[in-house]
Amino acid sequence: MDEQANPIAVALVDDQQLVRAGFRMVIDSQPDLHVVLEASDGQHALTELATRRVDVVLMDVQMPRMDGIEATRRLLANPNAPKVVVLTTFDNDEYVMSAIRAGASGFLLKDVPPEQLLDAIRTVHRGDAVIEARATRRLLQHVGPLLEGSAPAVQLPEELTPREVEVLEAMAYGLSNSEIAAKFHVSETTVKTHVGRVLSKTKSRDRVQAVVFAFQVGLVRRADLLGTADCPPLG
């Protein structure tokens, strides 16, 4: 199978050797995934990544010499940079927001179940929903106050069509592509087209960045996420 012949190349960046060993064991158990390098801090990671092809980087936040936020910012300043998934906890909201602004494509808790870790890597690699939609929504419920309190003055691009604005709003509510398709009675292929145009027109790197953009322009508020019939339940 082609995926197995060319497995997704993963980099592990964490100062805890046991954490890296645990993640490596889980990831390398899959035929379509392979850990190609490990680094113990951000500076080490940048040095290694400069000479190695990597598809997805799992990046810890708090590390010596250079933290994961600065490493993410520097890494993503390069063309054709790999996707970065930040390893974090919900009690580090300020770190999470800094990582979003640095361009991180997704977020995982360090005690994430193995199957969710694997799914997140594959999802980020294919550029789809970044992380599972409900998990994105749960994250934004925690960091929403920071988004609302420090959002820059931005506006919706005039070139966004009314339907694309509706799709952006649905994304911010945490709806998956299939749920958006059902909501608007269109095919998933049509939704993927709309999502792609939303990402392009809002200059968003991925779905998480687009959701953050929706907060910044005031299209959706944290309070709206805490109990609306349009949103699938958490959990």
C-alpha positions as CSV (number, residue, x, y, z in Angstrom):
1,M,0.0,0.0,0.0
2,D,1.3,3.5,-0.9
3,E,0.7,4.9,2.6
4,Q,2.8,2.1,4.0
5,A,5.6,2.6,1.4
6,N,5.7,6.3,2.2
7,P,4.7,6.5,5.9
8,I,3.9,9.9,7.5
9,A,7.2,11.1,8.9
10,V,6.8,12.3,12.5
11,A,9.2,14.3,14.8
12,L,9.0,14.2,18.6
13,V,10.1,17.3,20.4
14,D,9.9,17.0,24.2
15,D,12.5,17.3,27.0
16,Q,11.1,14.2,28.7
17,Q,12.7,11.1,27.3
18,L,10.0,8.8,28.7
19,V,7.3,10.9,27.0
20,R,9.1,10.6,23.7
21,A,9.7,6.9,24.2
22,G,6.0,6.3,24.9
23,F,4.8,8.3,21.9
24,R,7.4,6.6,19.6
25,M,6.2,3.2,20.7
26,V,2.6,4.0,19.9
27,I,3.4,5.8,16.6
28,D,5.8,3.2,15.3
29,S,3.3,0.5,15.9
30,Q,1.4,1.8,12.8
31,P,2.4,0.8,9.3
32,D,1.5,4.3,7.9
33,L,3.4,6.3,10.6
34,H,7.1,6.5,11.5
35,V,9.1,8.6,14.0
36,V,12.1,9.9,12.0
37,L,13.7,12.1,14.7
38,E,13.6,13.2,18.3
39,A,14.7,16.4,19.9
40,S,14.9,17.5,23.6
41,D,14.3,21.2,23.0
42,G,13.3,23.7,20.4
43,Q,16.8,24.7,19.3
44,H,17.7,21.1,18.9
45,A,14.5,20.5,16.9
46,L,15.2,23.4,14.5
47,T,18.7,22.1,13.8
48,E,17.5,18.6,13.1
49,L,14.5,19.7,11.1
50,A,16.7,21.8,8.8
51,T,18.1,18.7,7.2
52,R,15.3,16.2,7.5
53,R,12.0,15.8,5.7
54,V,9.2,15.7,8.3
55,D,5.4,15.8,7.8
56,V,4.1,16.3,11.4
57,V,5.9,17.6,14.5
58,L,4.6,16.9,18.0
59,M,5.9,19.9,19.9
60,D,6.0,20.2,23.7
61,V,5.6,23.8,25.0
62,Q,7.8,24.1,28.1
63,M,11.4,23.0,27.3
64,P,14.9,24.3,28.1
65,R,16.9,26.6,25.8
66,M,14.0,27.3,23.4
67,D,10.4,26.6,24.2
68,G,7.9,25.0,21.8
69,I,6.1,28.3,21.0
70,E,9.3,30.0,19.7
71,A,10.4,26.9,17.9
72,T,7.0,26.7,16.2
73,R,7.1,30.3,15.2
74,R,10.6,29.9,13.7
75,L,9.8,26.6,12.0
76,L,6.6,27.8,10.4
77,A,8.3,30.9,9.0
78,N,9.9,28.6,6.5
79,P,8.2,27.6,3.2
80,N,6.9,24.1,3.1
81,A,7.2,23.7,6.8
82,P,5.7,20.6,8.5
83,K,2.4,20.7,10.4
84,V,2.9,21.3,14.1
85,V,0.8,19.8,16.8
86,V,1.4,21.3,20.3
87,L,1.4,19.1,23.3
88,T,-0.3,21.0,26.1
89,T,-2.8,21.0,29.0
90,F,-5.9,23.1,29.4
91,D,-4.5,24.8,32.4
92,N,-1.9,26.5,30.2
93,D,-4.3,28.6,28.3
94,E,-1.8,31.4,27.7
95,Y,0.6,29.0,26.2
96,V,-2.1,27.6,23.9
97,M,-3.0,31.0,22.6
98,S,0.6,31.8,22.0
99,A,0.9,28.6,20.1
100,I,-2.1,29.4,18.0
101,R,-0.7,32.7,17.0
102,A,2.6,31.0,16.2
103,G,0.7,28.9,13.6
104,A,0.2,25.5,15.4
105,S,-2.2,23.3,13.5
106,G,-3.5,21.3,16.5
107,F,-3.4,20.5,20.1
108,L,-3.1,17.3,22.2
109,L,-3.1,16.7,25.9
110,K,0.0,14.7,27.1
111,D,-2.2,12.0,28.5
112,V,-4.2,11.7,25.2
113,P,-5.4,8.1,24.5
114,P,-3.2,6.4,21.9
115,E,-6.0,6.1,19.3
116,Q,-6.6,9.9,19.5
117,L,-2.9,10.6,19.1
118,L,-2.8,8.5,16.0
119,D,-5.9,10.0,14.5
120,A,-4.7,13.5,15.2
121,I,-1.4,12.9,13.4
122,R,-3.2,11.5,10.3
123,T,-5.8,14.3,10.3
124,V,-3.3,17.0,10.6
125,H,-1.2,15.4,7.8
126,R,-4.0,15.3,5.3
127,G,-4.9,19.0,6.1
128,D,-8.5,18.2,7.0
129,A,-10.1,19.0,10.4
130,V,-6.7,19.4,12.2
131,I,-8.1,17.8,15.3
132,E,-11.5,16.2,15.8
133,A,-14.1,19.0,15.6
134,R,-15.6,18.5,19.1
135,A,-12.1,18.6,20.6
136,T,-11.5,21.9,18.9
137,R,-14.7,23.2,20.4
138,R,-13.8,22.0,23.9
139,L,-10.4,23.8,23.6
140,L,-12.1,27.0,22.5
141,Q,-14.4,26.9,25.5
142,H,-11.3,27.1,27.7
143,V,-9.4,29.7,25.7
144,G,-12.3,31.7,24.5
145,P,-12.0,34.4,27.1
146,L,-8.4,35.1,26.0
147,L,-9.5,35.3,22.4
148,E,-12.3,37.7,23.2
149,G,-10.1,39.8,25.5
150,S,-7.2,40.2,23.2
151,A,-8.5,39.8,19.7
152,P,-7.0,42.2,17.2
153,A,-9.2,44.5,15.2
154,V,-9.9,42.5,12.0
155,Q,-12.9,42.3,9.7
156,L,-14.4,39.6,7.5
157,P,-12.9,39.7,4.0
158,E,-15.3,41.3,1.5
159,E,-14.7,38.4,-0.9
160,L,-16.3,35.9,1.4
161,T,-19.6,34.8,0.1
162,P,-22.7,34.6,2.4
163,R,-22.5,30.8,2.3
164,E,-18.8,30.8,3.1
165,V,-19.5,33.0,6.1
166,E,-22.1,30.5,7.2
167,V,-19.6,27.7,6.8
168,L,-17.0,29.6,8.8
169,E,-19.5,30.1,11.6
170,A,-20.4,26.4,11.5
171,M,-16.7,25.5,11.8
172,A,-16.4,27.8,14.8
173,Y,-19.3,26.0,16.5
174,G,-17.2,22.8,16.1
175,L,-19.3,21.1,13.4
176,S,-17.4,18.6,11.2
177,N,-17.6,18.6,7.4
178,S,-20.3,15.9,7.5
179,E,-22.4,17.9,10.0
180,I,-22.0,21.1,8.0
181,A,-23.2,19.1,4.9
182,A,-26.2,17.9,6.7
183,K,-27.0,21.4,8.1
184,F,-26.9,23.1,4.7
185,H,-28.2,20.1,2.7
186,V,-25.2,19.8,0.5
187,S,-22.6,17.2,-0.2
188,E,-19.4,16.8,1.8
189,T,-17.4,17.5,-1.4
190,T,-19.2,20.9,-1.6
191,V,-18.4,21.6,2.0
192,K,-14.7,20.8,1.5
193,T,-14.7,23.3,-1.4
194,H,-16.2,25.9,0.8
195,V,-13.8,25.2,3.7
196,G,-10.9,25.5,1.3
197,R,-12.1,28.8,0.1
198,V,-12.7,30.0,3.6
199,L,-9.1,29.1,4.6
200,S,-7.7,30.9,1.5
201,K,-9.7,34.1,1.9
202,T,-9.2,34.4,5.6
203,K,-5.5,33.6,5.1
204,S,-5.8,30.8,7.7
205,R,-3.2,28.0,7.7
206,D,-5.8,25.4,8.8
207,R,-9.2,24.9,10.4
208,V,-8.0,25.9,13.9
209,Q,-6.7,29.2,12.6
210,A,-10.0,29.8,10.8
211,V,-11.9,29.2,14.0
212,V,-9.7,31.7,15.8
213,F,-10.4,34.2,13.0
214,A,-14.1,33.7,13.6
215,F,-13.6,34.7,17.2
216,Q,-11.5,37.7,16.3
217,V,-14.0,39.2,13.9
218,G,-16.9,38.6,16.4
219,L,-18.7,36.0,14.2
220,V,-19.0,33.7,17.2
221,R,-18.6,34.3,21.0
222,R,-17.6,31.8,23.7
223,A,-21.0,32.2,25.3
224,D,-22.5,30.9,22.0
225,L,-20.6,27.6,22.4
226,L,-21.9,26.9,25.9
227,G,-25.3,25.7,24.9
228,T,-26.7,25.9,21.4
229,A,-28.9,23.5,19.6
230,D,-26.8,23.7,16.4
231,C,-23.8,22.3,18.2
232,P,-23.3,18.6,18.8
233,P,-22.9,17.7,22.5
234,L,-19.4,17.4,23.9
235,G,-18.0,14.1,25.0
